[in-house]
Amino acid sequence: MRTYENIMIVHPDKVGDEYNAIVEKFKGVLTDLNANLLKVDEWGVRKLAYPVKKQGRGSYVLTVFEADPSIIDEFERRLRLDEAVIKFQTVFLEKGFVEDTSSKTIEESDENLDEEE
């Protein structure tokens, strides 16, 4: 099994239960295709660098998973069919998934500095 990273941009009008349903739907698609979810990170609504499907904003969702290469085509086909997903990209992680702890360490060190003052 290989490790993949997918970022999808969900239509900004999808909020609350609709948004959660879309995220859960694609988590379920990966599970149905025998993928192993490693991380699902919701980044929230952000401004796009350029308009995509007449939208200037979108909700970003990062998904890291392990799967056989054969399921990527089916997963991307389902992303293409869903009108709530305005853009997506899936990449193969050659070195596998490594949890980034550097941001947590920086936040903790900032807290320690605040306590010392």
C-alpha positions in Angstrom: 0.0 0.0 0.0 1.2 3.5 -0.8 0.6 6.7 1.0 -1.3 9.5 -0.7 -2.3 13.1 0.2 -5.5 14.6 -1.1 -6.5 18.2 -0.8 -10.0 19.2 -1.9 -11.8 22.5 -1.9 -15.5 22.4 -1.0 -17.9 25.0 -2.3 -18.1 27.9 0.3 -21.9 27.8 0.4 -21.8 24.3 2.0 -21.7 25.0 5.7 -22.7 23.1 8.9 -24.4 19.8 8.3 -24.0 19.9 4.5 -20.2 20.5 4.8 -19.8 17.7 7.4 -21.9 15.3 5.2 -19.5 16.0 2.3 -16.4 15.3 4.4 -17.9 12.2 5.9 -19.0 11.0 2.4 -15.5 11.1 1.1 -14.1 9.5 4.2 -16.6 6.8 3.7 -15.6 6.4 0.0 -12.0 5.8 1.0 -13.0 3.3 3.7 -15.3 1.5 1.2 -12.3 1.3 -1.2 -10.2 -0.4 1.5 -8.0 2.7 2.2 -6.6 3.4 5.6 -7.2 7.0 6.7 -4.2 8.4 8.5 -5.2 12.1 8.9 -8.2 14.3 8.0 -7.5 18.0 8.6 -10.1 20.7 7.9 -8.4 24.0 7.3 -11.6 26.1 7.1 -12.7 28.7 4.5 -9.8 30.5 2.7 -9.5 32.9 -0.2 -8.5 31.2 -3.5 -5.5 32.6 -5.5 -7.8 32.8 -8.5 -11.5 32.1 -9.1 -12.5 28.5 -9.6 -15.9 27.8 -11.0 -16.8 31.4 -10.3 -15.9 31.1 -6.6 -13.3 33.2 -4.8 -13.3 31.3 -1.6 -13.5 27.6 -0.6 -13.3 25.2 2.4 -10.1 23.2 2.3 -9.9 19.6 3.5 -6.6 17.7 3.7 -6.8 13.9 3.8 -3.8 11.6 4.1 -4.4 7.9 3.5 -2.8 4.6 2.6 -4.2 2.7 -0.4 -3.5 0.6 -3.4 -2.8 2.7 -6.6 -5.8 1.1 -8.3 -8.4 2.9 -6.1 -7.1 6.5 -6.9 -8.9 6.6 -10.3 -12.2 5.7 -8.7 -11.8 8.1 -5.7 -10.9 11.0 -8.1 -13.9 10.1 -10.4 -16.2 10.4 -7.4 -14.7 13.8 -6.5 -15.2 15.0 -10.1 -18.9 13.9 -10.0 -19.7 15.8 -6.8 -20.7 19.4 -7.6 -19.8 20.5 -4.0 -16.1 19.8 -4.7 -14.8 22.7 -6.8 -11.2 21.5 -7.0 -8.9 18.7 -5.8 -5.5 17.2 -6.1 -4.1 13.8 -5.0 -0.4 13.3 -4.7 1.8 10.2 -3.9 4.0 10.7 -0.8 7.2 8.9 -1.7 8.6 9.0 1.9 5.3 8.1 3.5 3.4 10.1 6.0 5.3 11.8 8.8 3.3 13.7 11.5 4.6 17.3 11.6 5.3 18.1 15.2 7.4 21.2 14.6 4.3 23.5 14.7 3.2 22.0 18.0 6.7 22.5 19.4 6.7 26.2 18.3 3.4 26.8 19.9 4.6 25.1 23.2 7.8 27.2 23.2 5.7 30.4 22.7 3.6 29.4 25.7 6.7 28.8 27.8 8.0 32.2 26.8 4.7 33.9 27.9 4.9 32.1 31.3 8.5 33.2 31.9 7.6 36.9 31.4 
